Amino acid sequence: MSTRNRNSRTSASPEAATSDAAAPNMLADASRHQMAFAANTAAILFRGSEEIRYIQQQAAQQATERHATLARKLSENCTPAELLSLQADLLNFDLQGSAKYWQAIAAAMLKTEVELMACVTHIADTSPGETFKPALEAWKTTLINAVNGQGIATAH
């Protein structure tokens, strides 16, 4: 009987060795995927941050130029009508500039969100389980509805 136990252990050991060897590889592979996902999302966020910083820099540059020009004009003598015209021009510039600024910021943020969603969706689609798909689809629908001005959809 003892030979039989030894034979059964010997015949089972290659399968056990294979599953034991596969476990660390699977963990290492999962860790590698997790780190790649984190690095990819960080890169997306940094690109978005760079784009927002560029938009801010452009807006500040335009405002600096406009206000410097206004300061030069105001250092000269001007009539009350010219002063009113300069103030109106400045107000118009500031209103248009702020609208363009916030539109550009919103577009950059939306672009970053779309890239992040694509990254997260890719992970969910390639994972063996489908557990995250409903939550991601609900999140995607909520974002799309918010962008379209439809508000947050609730499931009943």
Backbone bond lengths (Angstrom), bond angles and torsions (degrees), N, CA, C in turn:
res aa  C-N    CA-C-N  psi(-1)  N-CA   C-N-CA  omega(-1)  CA-C   N-CA-C  phi
1 M - - - 1.433 - - 1.523 110.36 -
2 S 1.302 116.38 -35.05 1.454 119.05 -179.09 1.520 111.60 -65.97
3 T 1.376 117.85 -32.78 1.466 120.42 176.51 1.517 110.21 -67.09
4 R 1.281 115.35 -36.84 1.464 119.29 179.43 1.534 110.36 -65.46
5 N 1.324 118.12 -41.67 1.465 121.12 177.71 1.529 111.60 -64.14
6 R 1.359 113.96 -39.60 1.457 116.96 178.37 1.522 110.74 -66.13
7 N 1.334 118.00 -41.12 1.464 121.80 179.69 1.526 110.61 -65.25
8 S 1.329 116.60 -41.75 1.460 118.54 -179.63 1.524 110.68 -67.67
9 R 1.318 116.87 -35.36 1.470 118.91 176.51 1.517 110.71 -68.49
10 T 1.338 117.02 -39.06 1.454 121.50 -179.69 1.514 110.36 -66.46
11 S 1.336 117.72 -41.88 1.461 119.84 -178.74 1.520 111.00 -71.14
12 A 1.344 119.10 -28.70 1.458 122.61 179.91 1.523 111.36 -83.14
13 S 1.309 117.18 -22.03 1.460 119.27 -174.66 1.534 114.30 -65.49
14 P 1.353 122.36 -35.87 1.461 118.65 176.85 1.530 111.93 -62.59
15 E 1.345 117.36 -38.12 1.468 119.74 177.97 1.522 110.05 -66.67
16 A 1.331 115.92 -42.86 1.458 120.17 179.79 1.527 109.92 -65.43
17 A 1.333 116.65 -39.10 1.463 120.03 179.10 1.526 110.03 -64.89
18 T 1.332 116.97 -38.96 1.462 120.50 179.06 1.519 110.98 -64.95
19 S 1.351 116.77 -45.41 1.463 119.26 -179.97 1.526 111.03 -69.33
20 D 1.348 117.32 -34.60 1.453 120.14 177.00 1.525 110.92 -67.26
21 A 1.320 117.83 -37.18 1.459 121.30 179.44 1.526 110.84 -73.98
22 A 1.331 116.55 -31.80 1.461 119.93 -178.48 1.521 111.65 -73.07
23 A 1.312 118.27 -30.53 1.468 121.43 -177.87 1.529 112.23 -60.73
24 P 1.340 119.82 -49.84 1.470 118.43 177.87 1.532 112.52 -64.19
25 N 1.348 116.68 -36.71 1.462 119.23 178.04 1.520 110.98 -64.36
26 M 1.321 116.80 -40.06 1.456 120.93 179.41 1.525 109.91 -65.72
27 L 1.336 117.01 -41.10 1.459 120.65 177.83 1.522 110.96 -65.66
28 A 1.314 116.95 -42.18 1.465 120.53 178.81 1.525 110.23 -64.69
29 D 1.327 116.49 -40.01 1.459 120.74 179.14 1.525 110.73 -66.09
30 A 1.322 117.12 -42.08 1.465 120.79 177.97 1.522 110.57 -64.31
31 S 1.328 116.29 -39.95 1.461 120.67 177.90 1.522 110.79 -65.08
32 R 1.327 116.66 -40.14 1.465 121.38 178.11 1.523 110.60 -63.54
33 H 1.331 117.20 -43.25 1.463 121.13 178.17 1.524 111.21 -63.62
34 Q 1.315 116.16 -41.14 1.463 120.46 179.64 1.529 110.76 -64.39
35 M 1.319 116.57 -42.29 1.462 120.13 179.74 1.529 110.85 -68.37
36 A 1.328 117.45 -38.39 1.470 120.93 177.30 1.521 110.39 -63.73
37 F 1.324 116.67 -41.07 1.466 120.98 177.70 1.527 110.48 -62.35
38 A 1.316 116.97 -45.46 1.468 121.09 -179.92 1.526 110.88 -63.57
39 A 1.320 117.29 -42.34 1.469 121.01 179.49 1.520 110.88 -66.10
40 N 1.325 116.95 -40.05 1.455 121.14 179.33 1.533 111.34 -65.55
41 T 1.326 117.27 -44.82 1.461 119.62 179.52 1.529 110.78 -67.20
42 A 1.316 117.37 -36.36 1.468 119.97 176.87 1.528 110.21 -63.88
43 A 1.319 117.41 -42.24 1.468 120.87 178.26 1.530 110.80 -61.85
44 I 1.320 116.94 -40.55 1.467 120.91 178.05 1.528 110.03 -62.91
45 L 1.320 116.91 -45.24 1.467 120.71 179.65 1.527 111.57 -64.40
46 F 1.321 117.22 -39.40 1.462 119.46 179.08 1.532 111.43 -67.80
47 R 1.340 116.80 -38.65 1.473 119.31 175.91 1.519 110.24 -62.03
48 G 1.322 116.68 -43.43 1.464 120.81 177.65 1.511 111.69 -61.74
49 S 1.323 116.46 -41.15 1.460 121.51 178.40 1.522 110.73 -63.79
50 E 1.337 116.83 -41.46 1.465 120.66 177.13 1.523 111.22 -61.67
51 E 1.309 116.42 -42.71 1.453 120.32 -179.30 1.533 111.15 -64.77
52 I 1.317 117.08 -42.04 1.462 120.81 177.95 1.528 109.83 -64.29
53 R 1.313 116.71 -42.27 1.473 120.37 178.02 1.520 110.63 -61.73
54 Y 1.316 118.24 -40.53 1.462 121.97 177.98 1.532 110.58 -62.71
55 I 1.319 117.11 -43.35 1.470 121.61 178.29 1.529 109.80 -61.40
56 Q 1.319 116.27 -43.95 1.471 120.56 178.51 1.531 111.02 -62.56
57 Q 1.309 116.23 -41.91 1.457 120.66 -179.72 1.531 111.04 -64.01
58 Q 1.335 116.64 -43.36 1.465 120.34 178.62 1.524 111.14 -63.02
59 A 1.321 117.32 -43.52 1.464 121.28 179.79 1.528 110.69 -63.44
60 A 1.324 116.90 -42.25 1.462 120.55 179.15 1.525 110.93 -65.51
61 Q 1.328 116.63 -39.41 1.461 120.77 178.81 1.533 110.83 -62.84
62 Q 1.328 116.40 -46.46 1.469 120.49 179.36 1.522 111.20 -63.10
63 A 1.315 117.20 -42.85 1.471 120.88 179.37 1.526 110.65 -65.18
64 T 1.319 117.82 -39.66 1.460 121.40 178.10 1.521 110.97 -61.15
65 E 1.327 115.69 -47.18 1.470 120.15 179.58 1.527 110.74 -61.64
66 R 1.316 116.21 -45.21 1.463 120.12 -177.92 1.529 111.77 -64.76
67 H 1.312 117.36 -43.61 1.461 120.22 -179.33 1.534 111.78 -71.37
68 A 1.331 117.58 -33.54 1.470 120.41 175.98 1.533 110.10 -64.96
69 T 1.317 116.63 -42.03 1.466 120.89 176.90 1.519 110.28 -62.17
70 L 1.311 117.27 -43.75 1.463 121.75 178.88 1.530 110.82 -62.65
71 A 1.329 117.12 -40.92 1.467 120.99 179.38 1.527 110.74 -62.76
72 R 1.356 116.96 -40.16 1.461 119.98 177.20 1.526 111.27 -63.24
73 K 1.336 116.07 -42.90 1.465 120.15 -179.85 1.527 111.18 -66.10
74 L 1.328 116.80 -37.07 1.464 120.14 -178.61 1.529 112.60 -74.95
75 S 1.325 117.15 -19.26 1.464 119.07 178.52 1.530 111.42 -73.79
76 E 1.330 116.36 -16.54 1.461 121.34 176.84 1.530 109.08 -91.78
77 N 1.306 116.03 161.97 1.463 120.16 175.48 1.521 109.63 -68.33
78 C 1.334 115.85 138.43 1.461 119.55 177.34 1.521 109.60 -146.35
79 T 1.299 114.43 156.59 1.464 120.19 179.62 1.525 109.09 -80.83
80 P 1.321 117.29 164.70 1.474 119.46 176.11 1.531 112.44 -59.12
81 A 1.303 117.81 -34.54 1.469 120.63 178.47 1.531 110.67 -66.78
82 E 1.337 116.09 -40.12 1.468 119.77 178.05 1.528 110.52 -67.39
83 L 1.315 116.04 -39.15 1.468 120.35 177.44 1.526 111.06 -61.45
84 L 1.329 115.68 -44.21 1.463 120.25 177.76 1.524 110.80 -63.39
85 S 1.325 116.61 -39.31 1.465 121.32 178.49 1.530 110.73 -64.24
86 L 1.327 117.42 -41.74 1.467 121.14 178.15 1.525 111.33 -63.89
87 Q 1.328 116.23 -41.37 1.465 120.05 178.12 1.524 110.95 -64.59
88 A 1.330 116.43 -41.66 1.464 120.28 179.32 1.524 111.02 -64.96
89 D 1.342 116.67 -40.78 1.467 120.51 177.38 1.530 111.10 -62.60
90 L 1.331 115.38 -42.68 1.456 119.61 179.42 1.531 111.38 -63.85
91 L 1.314 116.25 -43.72 1.466 120.38 178.08 1.525 110.86 -61.80
92 N 1.316 116.40 -43.90 1.462 121.06 178.24 1.528 110.72 -61.16
93 F 1.325 116.67 -46.29 1.462 121.47 178.51 1.533 110.68 -59.96
94 D 1.331 116.40 -46.28 1.467 120.31 -178.64 1.524 112.26 -63.71
95 L 1.324 117.35 -41.64 1.468 120.19 179.56 1.529 111.55 -67.09
96 Q 1.324 116.18 -46.15 1.464 119.30 178.74 1.531 111.04 -66.00
97 G 1.332 115.34 -41.40 1.466 119.59 179.83 1.516 112.43 -63.05
98 S 1.330 116.47 -41.42 1.467 118.24 -179.77 1.529 111.03 -69.33
99 A 1.325 117.30 -36.50 1.469 119.49 177.47 1.533 110.57 -64.29
100 K 1.335 116.92 -45.29 1.469 120.46 177.81 1.524 111.00 -62.89
101 Y 1.320 115.84 -40.76 1.469 121.06 -179.42 1.523 110.92 -60.08
102 W 1.340 116.30 -52.00 1.466 119.49 -177.28 1.522 111.98 -67.68
103 Q 1.325 118.09 -32.20 1.461 120.07 175.36 1.528 110.33 -65.86
104 A 1.329 116.52 -43.19 1.467 120.31 179.42 1.526 110.94 -65.39
105 I 1.331 117.28 -40.64 1.476 120.57 178.18 1.529 110.06 -63.75
106 A 1.328 116.59 -45.49 1.472 120.48 179.60 1.522 110.82 -61.94
107 A 1.324 117.53 -41.71 1.465 120.96 179.00 1.531 110.78 -63.90
108 A 1.320 117.27 -42.24 1.469 120.72 178.87 1.524 111.07 -64.29
109 M 1.327 116.37 -40.97 1.462 119.66 179.48 1.523 111.14 -67.68
110 L 1.319 116.45 -40.13 1.462 120.10 178.81 1.524 110.44 -65.05
111 K 1.329 116.34 -40.91 1.467 120.07 177.64 1.526 110.39 -60.49
112 T 1.329 116.79 -42.50 1.462 121.13 178.57 1.529 110.56 -64.20
113 E 1.330 117.13 -42.40 1.465 120.42 178.45 1.523 111.58 -62.63
114 V 1.320 117.11 -40.99 1.467 120.87 179.39 1.525 110.03 -63.76
115 E 1.345 116.53 -42.49 1.466 119.24 177.66 1.525 111.18 -63.29
116 L 1.321 116.94 -40.65 1.467 119.96 178.06 1.528 110.82 -65.05
117 M 1.322 116.30 -41.96 1.472 119.78 178.16 1.523 110.85 -61.61
118 A 1.324 117.00 -40.71 1.469 120.15 178.52 1.523 110.19 -62.93
119 C 1.323 116.61 -39.56 1.466 120.90 178.85 1.530 110.66 -65.57
120 V 1.327 116.23 -46.74 1.469 120.78 -179.43 1.525 110.55 -66.64
121 T 1.319 116.98 -40.81 1.463 120.66 179.02 1.519 110.55 -64.06
122 H 1.323 116.62 -39.47 1.466 120.28 177.78 1.521 110.78 -61.07
123 I 1.320 117.11 -42.82 1.469 120.75 178.18 1.528 110.19 -63.28
124 A 1.320 116.38 -43.47 1.471 119.81 -179.07 1.518 111.39 -65.86
125 D 1.338 117.07 -37.08 1.463 120.63 -179.52 1.520 112.01 -72.18
126 T 1.325 117.72 -29.91 1.457 119.74 -177.56 1.519 112.89 -92.35
127 S 1.325 117.86 -8.15 1.461 119.09 -179.93 1.525 109.87 -75.73
128 P 1.329 117.35 151.56 1.453 119.84 -178.36 1.527 112.55 -65.22
129 G 1.302 117.87 -33.21 1.459 120.41 -179.28 1.512 111.35 -96.53
130 E 1.292 116.86 156.86 1.462 122.28 178.84 1.524 110.87 -104.67
131 T 1.333 117.18 25.63 1.456 120.24 -172.54 1.517 113.88 -70.17
132 F 1.339 117.84 -30.69 1.453 119.89 -175.82 1.527 113.53 -90.22
133 K 1.325 117.27 -13.56 1.457 120.00 -174.75 1.532 114.01 -57.91
134 P 1.332 121.01 -47.58 1.467 119.38 179.93 1.531 112.98 -60.51
135 A 1.318 116.97 -40.75 1.462 119.91 179.83 1.519 110.74 -66.40
136 L 1.333 117.28 -41.55 1.465 120.45 178.99 1.521 111.37 -66.73
137 E 1.323 117.00 -39.35 1.470 119.65 177.92 1.526 110.93 -64.41
138 A 1.330 116.98 -39.96 1.465 120.36 177.70 1.523 110.63 -64.74
139 W 1.326 117.05 -40.55 1.460 121.15 178.52 1.527 110.54 -64.46
140 K 1.326 115.85 -44.38 1.468 121.18 179.44 1.526 110.20 -61.73
141 T 1.329 117.77 -44.16 1.461 121.72 178.85 1.519 111.03 -62.57
142 T 1.327 116.83 -41.49 1.464 121.11 178.93 1.521 110.86 -62.48
143 L 1.343 116.90 -44.42 1.462 119.87 178.87 1.526 111.46 -63.77
144 I 1.308 116.95 -43.39 1.467 120.50 -179.83 1.521 110.32 -64.01
145 N 1.330 117.42 -42.81 1.468 120.77 177.97 1.518 111.30 -63.74
146 A 1.327 116.92 -39.83 1.465 119.81 179.52 1.519 110.94 -65.38
147 V 1.331 117.18 -40.54 1.463 121.08 178.51 1.524 110.85 -66.35
148 N 1.308 116.84 -37.67 1.466 121.00 -179.39 1.522 112.57 -81.00
149 G 1.321 117.66 -1.70 1.461 121.65 178.03 1.513 113.31 78.89
150 Q 1.317 118.61 19.27 1.446 122.13 -178.14 1.518 112.73 -91.55
151 G 1.312 117.66 -6.77 1.465 119.98 -178.92 1.516 111.00 81.69
152 I 1.313 115.30 -171.19 1.462 121.29 -178.11 1.519 109.12 -91.11
153 A 1.324 114.58 126.30 1.458 120.34 177.92 1.521 108.83 -82.99
154 T 1.328 116.59 138.39 1.459 120.52 178.08 1.520 108.70 -115.76
155 A 1.310 114.21 141.48 1.459 119.40 178.37 1.507 109.08 -86.79
156 H 1.324 117.14 135.92 1.470 121.68 179.70 1.490 109.90 -113.08
